[in-house]
């Protein structure tokens, strides 16, 4: 398994930027397994995860 990418030195938006700008992650963004996938790929802060959750919620609302 490749090494996880450490995002902890970046802004709170960094995890969300990865999800919304990577084709595979973007397609997975509303699946229950996204968190598990992110845990395998990245090291991130609770604040980065919370911002991602908010961005995902906003994304769902925009689709309505």
C-alpha positions, 0 to 999 in steps of 0.5 A: 500500500502506498504511503498516506499523503499528509495534509495536516500542514495545509489549510482546512480546505485541503481535504475537500479540494482533493475530494472535489478535484480528483475524479475517483474521489469526486465520484465516491463523494456521497458514498458511505465508504468515502471516509474509509477511502480517505483514511487509506489515502490521507492523514488529515485534521478534524477541521479538514474533515469537518470542512469536507462534511460541510462541503459535501452537505452543501453539494447535496443541497445544490443538487436539490 
